[in-house]
């Protein structure tokens, strides 16, 4: 296993936790978007790292959902400023 990849996954998990703290603790709706985005990234990265038998027909749409989620979260932040 590549140490850098594991560190990256650990940081993605940290982003999920902080995003949930934003959403739940501070009532920031964009926190949900970032939490969903990075939770999907963690799932995607772990599936690739451990060569899980998840078909690309499931992985690629989930990655697309993550991208849309990030876009909506960033758009929400942009509108607030």
C-alpha distances in whole Angstrom, upper triangle without the diagonal:
4,6,9,8,8,11,12,12,14,16,17,18,20,22,22,24,26,27,28,30,32,33,34,35,37,38,36,35,33,31,30,29,27,25,25,24,21,21,20,18,15,16,16,12,11,13,11,8,9,12,14,18,19,22,21,25,24,21,23,26,24,22,26,27,25,26,30,29,28,31,33,32,32,36,37,36,38,41,41,42
4,5,5,7,9,10,11,13,15,16,17,19,20,22,23,25,26,28,29,31,32,33,34,35,36,35,34,31,29,29,28,25,24,25,23,20,20,20,17,15,17,16,12,12,14,12,9,11,14,17,20,21,23,22,26,24,21,23,26,24,22,25,26,24,25,28,28,26,29,32,30,30,34,35,34,36,39,39,39
4,5,5,6,9,10,11,12,14,15,17,18,20,21,23,24,26,27,29,30,32,32,33,35,33,33,30,28,28,28,24,23,24,22,19,20,20,17,15,17,17,13,13,16,15,11,14,16,19,22,23,25,25,28,26,23,24,27,25,23,26,27,24,25,29,28,26,29,31,30,30,33,34,33,35,38,38,38
4,5,5,6,9,10,11,12,14,15,16,19,20,21,22,24,26,27,28,30,31,32,33,31,31,28,26,26,25,22,22,22,20,17,18,19,15,14,17,16,12,13,16,14,12,15,17,20,23,23,25,24,27,25,22,23,25,23,21,24,25,22,23,26,25,23,26,29,27,27,30,31,30,31,35,35,35
4,5,5,6,9,10,11,12,14,15,17,19,20,21,23,25,26,27,29,30,30,31,29,29,26,24,24,23,20,19,20,18,14,15,15,12,11,13,12,8,10,12,11,8,12,14,16,19,19,21,20,23,22,18,19,22,20,17,21,22,19,20,24,23,21,24,26,25,25,29,30,29,30,34,34,34
4,5,5,6,9,10,11,12,14,15,17,19,20,21,23,24,26,27,28,29,30,29,29,26,23,24,23,20,19,19,18,14,15,15,13,10,13,13,9,9,13,12,9,11,14,16,20,20,22,22,25,23,19,21,23,20,19,22,23,20,21,25,23,22,25,27,25,26,30,30,29,31,34,34,35
4,5,5,6,9,10,11,12,14,15,16,18,20,21,22,24,26,26,27,29,27,27,25,22,23,22,19,18,19,18,14,15,16,13,11,15,15,11,12,16,15,12,15,18,19,23,23,25,24,27,25,21,23,25,22,20,23,23,20,21,25,23,21,24,26,24,24,28,29,27,29,32,32,32
4,5,5,6,9,10,11,12,14,15,16,18,20,21,22,24,25,26,27,25,25,22,20,20,19,16,15,17,14,11,13,14,10,9,12,12,9,11,14,13,12,15,17,18,22,21,23,22,24,22,19,20,22,19,16,20,20,17,18,21,20,18,21,23,21,21,25,26,24,26,29,29,30
4,5,5,6,9,10,11,13,14,15,17,19,20,21,22,24,25,26,24,24,21,19,19,18,15,14,14,13,9,10,11,8,6,9,10,7,8,11,11,10,12,15,16,19,18,21,20,22,20,16,18,20,17,15,18,18,15,17,20,19,17,21,22,21,21,25,25,25,27,30,30,30
4,5,5,6,9,10,11,13,14,16,17,19,20,21,22,23,25,23,23,21,18,19,19,15,14,15,15,11,11,13,11,8,12,13,11,11,14,15,13,15,18,19,22,21,24,23,26,23,20,21,23,20,18,21,21,18,20,22,20,19,22,24,21,22,26,26,25,27,30,30,30
4,5,5,6,9,10,10,12,14,15,16,18,20,20,21,23,21,21,19,16,17,17,13,12,15,13,10,11,13,11,9,13,14,12,13,16,17,15,18,20,21,24,23,25,24,26,24,20,22,23,20,18,20,20,16,18,21,18,16,20,21,19,19,23,23,22,24,27,26,27
4,5,5,6,9,10,10,12,14,15,16,18,19,20,21,19,19,16,14,14,14,10,9,11,9,6,7,10,7,6,10,11,10,11,14,15,14,17,19,19,22,20,22,21,23,20,17,18,19,16,14,17,16,13,15,17,15,13,17,18,16,17,21,21,20,22,25,25,26
4,5,5,6,9,10,11,12,14,15,16,17,19,20,19,19,17,14,14,14,11,9,11,11,7,7,10,9,7,10,12,11,11,15,16,15,17,19,19,22,20,23,22,24,21,18,20,20,17,16,19,18,14,17,19,16,15,19,20,18,19,22,22,21,24,27,26,27
4,5,5,6,8,10,11,12,14,15,16,17,18,17,18,16,13,14,15,11,10,13,13,9,10,13,12,10,14,16,14,15,18,19,18,20,23,23,26,24,27,26,27,24,22,23,23,20,19,21,20,16,18,20,18,16,20,20,17,19,22,21,20,23,26,24,25
4,5,5,6,8,10,10,12,14,15,15,16,14,15,13,10,11,11,8,7,10,10,7,9,12,11,10,14,15,14,16,19,20,19,21,24,23,26,24,26,25,26,23,20,21,21,18,17,19,17,14,15,17,14,13,16,17,14,15,18,18,16,19,22,21,22
4,6,5,6,9,10,10,12,13,15,15,14,14,12,9,9,10,7,4,7,8,6,6,10,10,9,12,14,14,15,17,19,19,20,23,22,24,22,24,23,24,21,19,20,20,16,15,17,15,12,15,16,13,12,16,16,13,15,18,18,17,20,22,22,23
4,5,5,6,9,10,10,11,13,14,14,14,13,10,10,12,10,7,11,12,10,9,13,13,12,14,17,17,17,20,22,21,23,25,24,27,25,27,27,28,24,22,24,23,19,19,21,19,16,18,20,16,16,19,19,16,18,21,19,19,22,24,22,24
4,5,5,6,9,10,10,11,12,11,13,12,8,10,12,9,8,12,13,11,12,15,15,14,17,19,19,20,23,24,24,25,28,27,30,28,30,29,30,27,24,25,25,21,20,22,20,17,19,20,16,15,18,18,14,16,19,17,16,19,21,20,21
4,5,5,6,9,10,10,11,9,10,8,5,7,8,6,5,9,10,9,10,13,14,14,16,18,19,20,22,24,24,25,27,26,29,26,28,27,28,24,22,23,22,19,18,19,17,14,16,16,13,12,15,14,11,13,16,14,13,17,18,17,19
4,5,5,6,8,9,10,9,10,10,6,6,9,8,6,9,11,11,11,14,15,15,17,19,20,20,22,25,25,26,28,27,29,26,28,28,28,25,23,24,23,19,19,21,18,15,18,18,14,14,17,16,13,16,18,16,16,19,20,19,21
4,5,5,5,7,9,9,11,11,8,9,12,11,9,13,15,14,14,17,18,18,20,22,23,23,26,27,27,29,31,30,32,30,32,31,32,28,27,28,26,23,23,24,21,19,21,21,17,17,20,18,15,17,20,17,16,20,21,19,21
4,6,6,5,6,5,8,8,5,8,11,10,9,13,14,14,15,18,19,19,21,23,24,25,27,29,29,30,32,31,33,31,33,31,32,29,27,27,26,23,22,23,20,18,19,19,15,15,17,16,12,14,16,14,13,16,17,15,17
4,6,6,5,5,6,7,5,6,9,9,9,11,13,14,14,17,18,19,20,23,24,24,26,28,29,30,32,30,32,30,31,30,30,27,26,26,24,21,21,22,19,17,19,18,14,14,16,14,11,14,16,13,13,17,17,15,18
4,6,6,8,9,11,8,9,12,13,11,13,16,16,16,19,21,20,22,24,25,26,28,30,30,31,33,31,33,31,33,32,32,29,28,28,27,23,24,25,21,20,22,21,17,18,20,18,15,18,20,16,17,20,20,18,21
4,6,8,11,12,10,11,15,15,13,16,19,18,18,21,23,22,24,27,27,28,30,32,32,33,36,34,36,34,36,35,35,32,30,31,30,26,27,27,24,22,24,24,20,20,22,20,17,19,21,18,17,21,21,19,21
4,6,9,11,9,11,14,14,14,17,19,19,19,22,23,24,26,28,28,29,32,33,34,35,37,36,38,35,37,36,36,33,31,32,30,27,27,27,24,22,23,23,19,19,21,18,15,17,18,15,14,18,18,15,17
4,6,9,8,10,12,13,13,16,18,18,19,22,23,24,25,27,28,29,31,33,34,35,37,35,37,34,36,35,34,31,30,30,28,25,26,25,22,21,22,21,17,17,19,16,13,16,17,13,13,17,16,14,17
4,6,6,8,10,11,11,14,15,16,17,20,21,22,24,25,26,28,30,31,32,34,35,34,36,33,34,33,32,29,28,28,26,23,23,23,20,18,19,18,14,14,16,13,10,12,13,10,10,13,13,11,14
4,5,6,7,9,10,12,13,15,16,18,19,21,22,24,25,27,28,30,31,32,34,32,33,30,31,30,29,27,25,25,23,21,21,20,17,16,17,15,12,12,13,10,8,11,11,8,9,13,12,11,15
4,5,5,6,9,10,11,13,14,16,17,18,20,21,23,24,26,27,28,30,31,30,32,29,30,28,28,25,23,23,21,19,18,18,15,13,14,12,9,9,10,8,5,7,9,6,7,10,11,11,13
4,5,5,6,9,10,11,12,14,15,16,18,20,21,22,24,26,26,28,30,28,30,27,29,27,27,24,23,23,21,18,18,18,15,13,14,14,10,10,12,11,7,10,12,10,10,14,15,14,16
4,6,5,6,8,10,10,12,14,15,16,18,20,21,22,24,25,27,28,26,28,25,26,25,25,22,20,21,19,16,16,16,13,11,13,12,9,10,12,10,8,11,13,11,12,16,16,16,18
4,5,5,6,9,10,11,12,14,16,16,18,20,21,23,24,26,27,25,27,24,24,23,23,20,18,18,16,14,13,13,10,8,10,9,5,6,8,7,5,9,10,9,11,14,15,15,17
4,5,5,6,8,10,10,12,14,15,16,18,20,21,22,24,25,24,26,23,24,23,23,20,18,18,17,14,13,14,11,9,10,10,7,6,9,9,6,9,12,11,11,14,16,16,18
4,5,5,6,9,10,10,12,14,15,16,18,20,21,22,24,22,24,22,23,22,23,19,18,18,17,14,13,15,12,9,12,12,9,9,13,12,10,12,15,14,14,18,19,19,21
4,6,5,6,9,10,11,12,14,15,16,18,20,21,22,21,22,19,20,19,19,16,14,15,14,10,11,12,9,7,10,10,7,8,12,11,10,13,15,15,16,19,20,20,22
4,6,5,6,9,10,11,12,14,15,17,18,20,21,20,22,18,19,18,18,15,13,13,12,9,8,9,8,4,7,8,6,6,9,10,9,11,14,14,15,17,19,20,22
4,5,5,6,9,9,10,12,14,15,16,18,19,19,21,18,20,18,19,17,14,15,15,11,10,12,11,7,10,12,9,9,12,14,12,13,17,17,17,19,22,22,23
4,5,5,6,9,10,11,12,14,15,16,18,17,19,16,18,17,18,15,13,14,14,10,10,13,11,8,12,13,11,11,15,16,14,16,19,19,19,22,24,24,26
4,5,5,6,8,10,10,12,14,15,16,15,16,13,15,14,15,12,9,11,10,7,7,10,8,6,10,12,10,11,14,15,15,17,19,20,20,23,25,25,27
4,5,5,6,8,10,11,12,14,15,15,17,14,16,14,16,13,10,11,12,9,7,10,10,7,10,13,11,11,14,16,15,17,19,20,21,23,25,26,27
4,5,5,6,8,10,10,12,14,13,16,14,16,16,17,15,12,14,15,11,10,14,13,11,13,16,14,14,18,19,18,19,22,23,23,25,28,28,29
4,6,5,6,9,10,11,12,10,13,11,13,13,15,11,9,12,13,9,9,13,13,11,14,16,15,16,19,20,19,21,24,24,25,27,29,30,32
4,6,5,6,9,10,10,10,12,10,11,10,12,10,7,9,11,8,7,11,12,10,12,15,15,15,18,20,20,21,24,25,25,27,29,30,32
4,5,5,6,9,10,10,13,12,14,13,15,13,10,12,14,12,10,14,15,13,15,18,17,17,20,22,21,22,25,26,26,28,31,31,32
4,5,5,6,8,8,11,11,14,14,16,14,11,14,16,13,13,17,17,15,18,20,19,19,23,24,24,25,28,29,29,31,33,34,35
4,6,6,6,5,8,7,10,10,13,11,9,12,14,12,12,16,16,15,18,20,20,20,23,25,25,26,29,30,30,32,34,35,37
4,6,5,7,9,9,11,10,14,12,9,12,15,13,12,16,17,16,18,21,21,21,24,26,25,26,29,30,31,32,35,36,37
4,6,8,11,12,14,14,17,16,13,15,18,16,15,19,20,18,20,23,23,23,26,28,27,28,31,32,32,34,37,37,38
4,5,9,11,13,14,18,16,14,17,19,17,17,21,22,20,22,25,25,25,28,30,29,31,33,34,35,37,39,40,41
4,6,8,10,12,15,14,12,15,18,17,16,20,21,20,22,25,25,25,28,30,30,31,34,35,35,37,40,41,42
4,6,9,11,13,12,11,14,16,15,16,19,20,19,22,24,24,25,28,29,29,31,33,34,35,37,39,40,41
4,6,9,11,10,10,14,16,15,16,19,20,20,23,25,25,26,29,30,30,32,34,35,36,38,40,41,43
4,7,8,7,7,10,12,11,13,16,16,17,19,21,21,23,25,27,27,29,31,32,33,35,37,38,40
4,5,6,6,9,11,11,13,15,16,17,19,21,22,23,25,26,28,29,31,32,34,35,37,38,40
4,5,5,6,8,10,10,12,14,15,16,18,19,21,22,24,25,27,28,30,31,32,34,36,38
4,6,6,7,9,11,11,13,15,16,17,19,21,22,23,25,27,28,29,31,32,34,36,37
4,6,6,6,9,10,11,13,15,16,17,19,20,22,23,25,26,27,29,31,32,34,36
4,6,5,6,9,10,11,13,15,15,17,19,20,21,23,24,26,27,29,30,32,34
4,5,5,6,9,10,11,13,14,15,17,19,20,21,23,24,26,27,29,31,32
4,5,5,6,9,10,11,12,14,15,16,18,20,21,22,24,26,27,29,31
4,5,5,6,9,10,10,12,14,15,16,18,20,21,23,24,26,27,29
4,5,5,6,9,10,11,12,14,15,17,18,20,21,23,24,26,28
4,5,5,6,9,10,11,12,14,15,16,18,20,21,23,25,26
4,5,5,6,9,10,11,12,14,15,16,18,20,21,23,25
4,5,5,6,9,10,10,12,14,15,17,18,20,21,23
4,5,5,6,9,10,11,12,14,15,16,18,20,22
4,5,5,6,9,10,10,12,14,15,16,19,20
4,5,5,6,9,10,11,13,14,15,17,19
4,5,5,6,8,10,11,12,14,16,17
4,5,5,6,9,10,10,12,14,16
4,5,5,6,9,10,10,13,15
4,5,5,6,9,10,11,13
4,5,5,6,9,10,11
4,5,5,6,9,10
4,5,5,7,9
4,5,5,7
4,5,6
4,6
4
